[in-house]
Amino acid sequence: MSTTEIFADARQAMDICNACRYCEGFCAVFPAMERERAFTNADLTYLANLCHNCRGCYYACQYAPPHPFGVNVPRTLALLRDESYAEYAWPRPLARAFAANGVVVALVTAIALALVLLLSFGLINPDVLVHAWTGPNAFYRVIPWSVMAGVATVTLLFSVLALAISGRRFWRDASASGSKAKATSAAVMRGLHDAFTLKNLGGGGHGCNDRDETFSTARRHFHHVMAYGFLLCFLATIIASFEAYALCIPAPYPLLSAPVIVGTLGGIGLIIGTGGLVWLKITGDAALTARRLFNADLALLALLWLAGASGLALLAFRATEAMGVFLALHLGIVLALFVLLPYSKFVHAVLRTLALIRNAADDTLPNV
């Protein structure tokens, strides 16, 4: 399906929904849709990123298949979101490469980075990787701190820059698509609240249709566990960097230290959250699933799962001869994750948050 066809399908679906309005209380998309009389491509892209894919509208829709209109808002907006990820990505050639085969690109990149680390330091001194290093600076005897921190900083800054450019492009179009509202501090705070609480996955208190027409809060809970697990891992890295730079306390840290406790909770969260989301994707209603998006979705979840699992494995084996291998594998997976974040579904965290901020700003406008 080409981009033109996706926009045409989305425009037809929104026109029908705007005339029907049966689902106006389901989520933020339908009240936002009702503010428009005609839909530009920018309007449709904004609505697609405002959608949380809770799927309640599909099972309530009288025009869903087998009706001749064949309205399938969750699937249509999912395809349109995917188009927006590539459209706003920077640089775009990397987005096209990822979209071609997300799983292969993600896993090959992770393996390649890990092998580079293994070969580079293994060829210099093969005993380095199979020695049981313990005590202060044990990790840096395998991979020097300057190399570890330097490569991680460069890749992370690249991802932050790419995500920031994607967000700026999206906001430019979303702001120019007819909204006259200003993103005040109150709108920003409400948008961030809605993003961090996943308000639109609440189904008005009943939950969403995660697998079928029955209500469930499973995806909301798994998504929370995964997202906050990721943030805890990031927080553990910040704490460890502070202890290393400001307090001059080198890694590895004791089991009951702040970096280890926070990182362990984050790793467990990543494993549980991503595992649950993969299960829901596999067992969910195929009628609402765009099969061509499955690989890219699975690639991000797989990398996040591997990052959490490899981190916990490194913690478990850090006092053994296997520490060097697990350290290289973990760093390779994390570096691959950093590089691929702007070209995976992770970008929805940025675009959806911006869409929620615009929606919060629009809610301050008087009804016309």
C-alpha positions as CSV (number, residue, x, y, z in Angstrom):
1,M,0.0,0.0,0.0
2,S,1.5,3.3,-1.1
3,T,1.5,6.5,1.0
4,T,-1.2,8.0,-1.2
5,E,-3.5,5.0,-0.5
6,I,-2.9,5.2,3.2
7,F,-3.8,8.8,3.4
8,A,-6.9,8.2,1.2
9,D,-8.0,5.3,3.5
10,A,-7.4,7.4,6.6
11,R,-9.3,10.4,5.2
12,Q,-12.3,8.2,4.2
13,A,-12.3,6.6,7.7
14,M,-12.2,10.0,9.4
15,D,-15.0,11.4,7.2
16,I,-17.2,8.5,8.1
17,C,-16.3,8.7,11.8
18,N,-16.9,12.4,11.8
19,A,-20.4,11.9,10.5
20,C,-21.2,9.0,12.9
21,R,-19.5,10.2,16.1
22,Y,-20.6,7.1,18.0
23,C,-17.0,6.6,19.4
24,E,-16.5,10.2,20.5
25,G,-16.0,9.3,24.1
26,F,-13.6,6.4,23.5
27,C,-10.2,8.3,23.4
28,A,-8.6,11.6,22.5
29,V,-8.7,10.9,18.7
30,F,-12.4,11.4,18.2
31,P,-12.9,14.7,20.0
32,A,-9.8,16.0,18.1
33,M,-11.2,14.7,14.9
34,E,-14.5,16.6,15.5
35,R,-12.6,19.9,15.5
36,E,-12.0,19.5,11.8
37,R,-14.3,19.6,8.8
38,A,-11.8,18.6,6.2
39,F,-8.6,16.6,6.8
40,T,-5.2,17.6,5.4
41,N,-2.3,15.1,5.4
42,A,-0.9,16.9,8.4
43,D,-4.2,16.6,10.3
44,L,-4.3,12.9,9.6
45,T,-0.7,12.4,10.7
46,Y,-1.4,14.2,13.9
47,L,-4.5,12.1,14.6
48,A,-2.6,8.9,13.8
49,N,0.1,9.7,16.4
50,L,-2.6,10.7,18.9
51,C,-4.1,7.2,18.5
52,H,-2.9,4.7,21.1
53,N,-4.3,1.7,19.2
54,C,-6.6,0.7,22.1
55,R,-8.9,-0.8,19.4
56,G,-12.2,-0.2,21.2
57,C,-13.5,1.8,18.2
58,Y,-13.1,-1.2,15.9
59,Y,-15.3,-3.5,17.9
60,A,-17.9,-0.8,18.4
61,C,-18.0,0.3,14.8
62,Q,-21.1,-0.5,12.7
63,Y,-19.1,0.2,9.5
64,A,-16.3,-2.2,10.3
65,P,-15.8,-5.3,8.1
66,P,-17.8,-7.1,6.7
67,H,-19.7,-3.8,6.1
68,P,-18.9,-2.5,2.6
69,F,-17.2,0.6,4.0
70,G,-14.7,-1.6,5.8
71,V,-13.7,1.0,8.4
72,N,-10.7,-0.2,10.4
73,V,-9.4,2.8,12.3
74,P,-6.8,1.1,14.4
75,R,-5.1,-0.6,11.4
76,T,-5.4,2.4,9.1
77,L,-3.9,4.8,11.7
78,A,-1.1,2.3,12.5
79,L,-0.1,2.2,8.9
80,L,-0.2,6.0,8.8
81,R,1.9,6.3,11.9
82,D,4.5,4.0,10.4
83,E,4.6,6.3,7.3
84,S,5.1,9.3,9.6
85,Y,8.1,7.7,11.4
86,A,9.9,7.4,8.0
87,E,8.7,10.8,6.8
88,Y,10.1,12.6,9.9
89,A,13.2,10.5,10.4
90,W,16.7,12.0,10.1
91,P,18.6,11.0,8.1
92,R,15.8,9.3,6.0
93,P,18.0,6.6,4.3
94,L,18.6,4.9,7.6
95,A,14.8,4.8,8.3
96,R,14.2,3.1,4.9
97,A,16.9,0.6,5.7
98,F,15.3,-0.3,9.0
99,A,11.8,-0.5,7.6
100,A,13.0,-3.0,5.0
101,N,13.6,-5.6,7.6
102,G,13.6,-4.5,11.2
103,V,14.4,-7.7,12.9
104,V,17.4,-8.5,10.7
105,V,18.9,-5.0,10.9
106,A,18.5,-4.8,14.7
107,L,19.9,-8.3,15.4
108,V,22.7,-8.1,12.9
109,T,23.7,-4.7,14.2
110,A,23.7,-6.0,17.8
111,I,25.8,-9.1,16.9
112,A,28.2,-7.1,14.7
113,L,28.9,-4.5,17.4
114,A,29.4,-7.3,20.0
115,L,31.7,-9.2,17.7
116,V,33.7,-6.0,17.0
117,L,34.3,-5.6,20.7
118,L,35.1,-9.2,21.2
119,L,37.6,-9.4,18.3
120,S,39.2,-6.0,18.9
121,F,40.1,-6.8,22.5
122,G,40.4,-10.5,22.1
123,L,43.1,-10.1,19.4
124,I,45.1,-7.7,21.5
125,N,45.2,-10.1,24.4
126,P,43.0,-13.3,24.3
127,D,43.4,-13.8,28.0
128,V,41.6,-10.6,28.7
129,L,38.2,-11.9,27.9
130,V,38.5,-15.2,29.8
131,H,40.0,-13.9,33.0
132,A,38.0,-13.5,36.2
133,W,38.5,-9.8,36.9
134,T,37.3,-8.6,40.2
135,G,37.6,-5.5,42.3
136,P,37.6,-1.8,41.3
137,N,38.0,-1.1,37.5
138,A,37.4,-4.8,36.7
139,F,35.2,-3.9,33.7
140,Y,37.8,-1.4,32.4
141,R,40.5,-4.1,32.3
142,V,38.4,-5.7,29.5
143,I,37.3,-2.5,27.7
144,P,39.0,0.8,28.6
145,W,36.8,3.4,30.2
146,S,37.6,5.9,27.5
147,V,36.5,3.6,24.8
148,M,33.4,2.5,26.6
149,A,32.3,6.0,27.6
150,G,33.3,7.5,24.3
151,V,31.4,5.2,22.0
152,A,28.3,5.2,24.2
153,T,28.3,9.0,24.4
154,V,28.6,9.4,20.6
155,T,25.9,7.0,19.8
156,L,23.5,8.3,22.5
157,L,24.0,11.9,21.4
158,F,23.4,10.9,17.8
159,S,20.1,9.2,18.8
160,V,19.0,12.2,20.8
161,L,19.8,14.5,17.9
162,A,17.9,12.4,15.4
163,L,14.9,12.1,17.7
164,A,14.9,15.8,18.3
165,I,14.9,16.6,14.6
166,S,12.1,14.1,14.0
167,G,10.1,15.7,16.8
168,R,10.7,19.2,15.4
169,R,9.6,18.2,11.9
170,F,6.4,16.6,13.3
171,W,5.6,19.6,15.5
172,R,6.2,22.0,12.6
173,D,3.5,20.2,10.5
174,A,1.2,19.6,13.5
175,S,1.3,23.2,14.5
176,A,0.6,24.4,10.9
177,S,-2.3,22.0,10.3
178,G,-5.0,24.4,11.5
179,S,-4.5,24.5,15.2
180,K,-4.6,28.0,16.7
181,A,-3.7,26.9,20.2
182,K,-0.5,27.7,22.0
183,A,1.6,25.1,23.8
184,T,1.4,26.8,27.2
185,S,3.2,25.3,30.2
186,A,-0.2,23.9,31.4
187,A,-0.7,22.2,28.0
188,V,2.8,20.8,28.1
189,M,2.3,19.5,31.7
190,R,-1.0,17.9,30.8
191,G,0.4,16.3,27.6
192,L,3.3,14.9,29.6
193,H,0.9,13.6,32.3
194,D,-1.2,11.8,29.6
195,A,1.9,10.3,28.0
196,F,3.4,9.0,31.2
197,T,0.1,7.6,32.6
198,L,-1.0,6.2,29.2
199,K,-4.4,7.8,29.9
200,N,-5.7,6.8,26.5
201,L,-5.0,3.2,27.1
202,G,-7.4,3.2,30.0
203,G,-10.6,2.8,28.0
204,G,-12.5,5.1,30.3
205,G,-11.7,2.8,33.2
206,H,-12.8,-0.4,31.6
207,G,-9.5,-1.1,29.8
208,C,-8.9,-1.6,26.1
209,N,-9.3,-4.5,23.6
210,D,-5.8,-5.8,23.7
211,R,-6.5,-9.2,22.1
212,D,-10.2,-9.3,21.2
213,E,-13.5,-7.6,22.0
214,T,-13.1,-8.2,25.7
215,F,-11.8,-5.4,27.9
216,S,-8.3,-5.7,29.4
217,T,-5.6,-3.5,30.9
218,A,-2.8,-5.9,30.1
219,R,-1.1,-3.9,27.4
220,R,-1.2,-0.7,29.5
221,H,0.4,-2.6,32.4
222,F,3.1,-4.3,30.3
223,H,3.8,-1.0,28.5
224,H,4.2,0.8,31.9
225,V,6.5,-1.9,33.2
226,M,8.7,-1.8,30.0
227,A,8.8,2.0,29.8
228,Y,9.6,2.5,33.4
229,G,12.1,-0.3,33.3
230,F,13.9,1.5,30.5
231,L,13.9,4.7,32.5
232,L,15.3,2.9,35.5
233,C,18.1,1.5,33.4
234,F,18.9,5.0,32.1
235,L,18.8,6.3,35.7
236,A,21.1,3.6,36.9
237,T,23.6,4.7,34.2
238,I,23.4,8.3,35.3
239,I,23.9,7.3,39.0
240,A,26.9,5.2,38.0
241,S,28.4,8.0,35.9
242,F,28.0,10.4,38.8
243,E,29.7,8.0,41.2
244,A,32.5,7.4,38.7
245,Y,33.1,11.0,37.7
246,A,32.1,13.1,40.8
247,L,32.8,10.6,43.6
248,C,35.7,8.8,41.8
249,I,34.2,5.4,42.7
250,P,35.0,3.0,39.8
251,A,32.7,0.2,38.7
252,P,31.7,-2.5,39.3
253,Y,29.6,-1.5,42.3
254,P,28.4,-3.6,45.2
255,L,25.1,-5.6,44.9
256,L,23.3,-3.3,47.3
257,S,24.5,0.0,45.8
258,A,22.1,2.4,44.1
259,P,23.3,1.8,40.5
260,V,23.0,-2.0,40.8
261,I,19.6,-2.0,42.6
262,V,18.1,0.5,40.2
263,G,19.6,-1.2,37.1
264,T,18.4,-4.6,38.3
265,L,14.8,-3.4,38.7
266,G,15.0,-1.8,35.3
267,G,16.3,-4.9,33.6
268,I,13.6,-7.0,35.2
269,G,11.0,-4.5,34.0
270,L,12.4,-4.6,30.5
271,I,12.2,-8.4,30.4
272,I,8.6,-8.6,31.8
273,G,7.2,-5.7,29.8
274,T,8.7,-6.6,26.4
275,G,7.8,-10.3,26.9
276,G,4.2,-9.4,27.7
277,L,3.9,-7.0,24.7
278,V,5.3,-9.7,22.3
279,W,2.7,-12.2,23.7
280,L,-0.1,-9.7,23.1
281,K,1.1,-9.0,19.5
282,I,1.2,-12.7,18.7
283,T,-2.2,-13.6,20.2
284,G,-4.0,-10.4,19.2
285,D,-6.8,-10.2,16.6
286,A,-5.1,-10.4,13.2
287,A,-7.8,-8.3,11.6
288,L,-6.4,-5.2,13.4
289,T,-2.7,-6.0,12.7
290,A,-0.7,-4.6,9.8
291,R,1.6,-7.6,9.2
292,R,4.2,-5.5,7.5
293,L,4.7,-3.6,10.7
294,F,5.3,-6.7,12.8
295,N,9.0,-7.0,12.1
296,A,9.8,-3.4,13.0
297,D,7.8,-3.7,16.2
298,L,9.4,-7.0,17.2
299,A,12.9,-5.6,16.5
300,L,12.6,-2.9,19.1
301,L,11.0,-5.2,21.7
302,A,13.7,-7.8,21.0
303,L,16.5,-5.3,21.5
304,L,15.0,-4.0,24.7
305,W,14.6,-7.6,26.0
306,L,18.2,-8.5,25.1
307,A,19.4,-5.3,26.7
308,G,17.7,-6.2,30.0
309,A,18.6,-9.9,29.8
310,S,22.3,-9.3,28.9
311,G,22.6,-6.7,31.7
312,L,21.3,-9.2,34.3
313,A,23.5,-11.9,32.9
314,L,26.5,-9.6,33.3
315,L,25.6,-8.9,36.9
316,A,25.2,-12.7,37.6
317,F,28.6,-13.6,36.0
318,R,30.7,-10.5,36.6
319,A,33.0,-12.3,39.1
320,T,33.6,-15.2,36.7
321,E,35.7,-15.9,33.6
322,A,32.6,-15.2,31.5
323,M,32.5,-11.6,32.5
324,G,34.4,-10.3,29.5
325,V,32.2,-12.0,27.0
326,F,29.0,-10.8,28.7
327,L,30.3,-7.3,29.0
328,A,31.1,-7.1,25.3
329,L,27.7,-8.6,24.4
330,H,25.8,-6.3,26.7
331,L,27.6,-3.2,25.4
332,G,27.1,-4.3,21.8
333,I,23.4,-4.7,22.3
334,V,23.1,-1.4,24.1
335,L,25.0,0.4,21.4
336,A,22.8,-1.1,18.7
337,L,19.8,0.0,20.7
338,F,21.1,3.5,20.9
339,V,21.8,3.7,17.1
340,L,18.4,2.2,16.1
341,L,16.2,4.1,18.5
342,P,15.3,6.9,16.0
343,Y,14.5,4.3,13.3
344,S,12.3,2.0,15.4
345,K,8.9,2.3,16.9
346,F,10.6,4.1,19.8
347,V,10.1,7.3,17.9
348,H,6.4,7.1,18.8
349,A,7.4,8.1,22.3
350,V,8.4,11.5,21.0
351,L,5.7,12.0,18.3
352,R,2.8,10.7,20.5
353,T,3.9,13.0,23.4
354,L,4.0,16.0,21.1
355,A,0.5,15.0,19.7
356,L,-0.8,14.8,23.3
357,I,0.6,18.3,24.0
358,R,-1.1,19.7,20.9
359,N,-4.3,18.0,22.0
360,A,-4.1,19.5,25.4
361,A,-3.5,22.9,23.9
362,D,-6.5,22.5,21.5
363,D,-8.7,21.6,24.5
364,T,-8.3,25.1,25.8
365,L,-9.9,26.6,22.6
366,P,-13.6,27.4,22.7
367,N,-16.0,25.1,20.9
368,V,-17.1,26.4,17.5
